[in-house]
Amino acid sequence: QVQLVESGGGLVQAGGSLRLSCAASGRFFNNYAMGWFRQAPGKEREFVAGISWVSTIYYEDSVKGRFTISRDNAKNTLYLQMDSLKPEDTAVYYCAAKSAYPMGAVTTKTADFGSWGQGTQVTVSS
């Protein structure tokens, strides 16, 4: 099991940037595919970006070209660089570690992730 703690959220104006971090504890972080999800009020949690153990990357269409996911396996940390933020990006952002087999392969499915952080609030004002 991997324990995850997000940080870096906050309030930013439209067009601004934020960098989210997700610190992982536990063994074999580098073996897991990781993902970022978000949940806005009254909406279901949705996939934002995912990265495999060898850094194959997927993005949700609305964030392509604006968000960048990366991982530093030496530091057991996952990142999400968010640029050109829009009010519709406002949500609680969660990082997650995949638990479904094969654990290293990237996935967009919420059900494939077994470990979740507590979330960090991102608010984009217009």
Summary of the structure (lengths in Angstrom):
residues: 126
radius of gyration: 13.4
end to end distance: 39.2
largest distance: 41.4
contacts: 379
relative contact order: 0.32
helix: 10%
strand: 49%
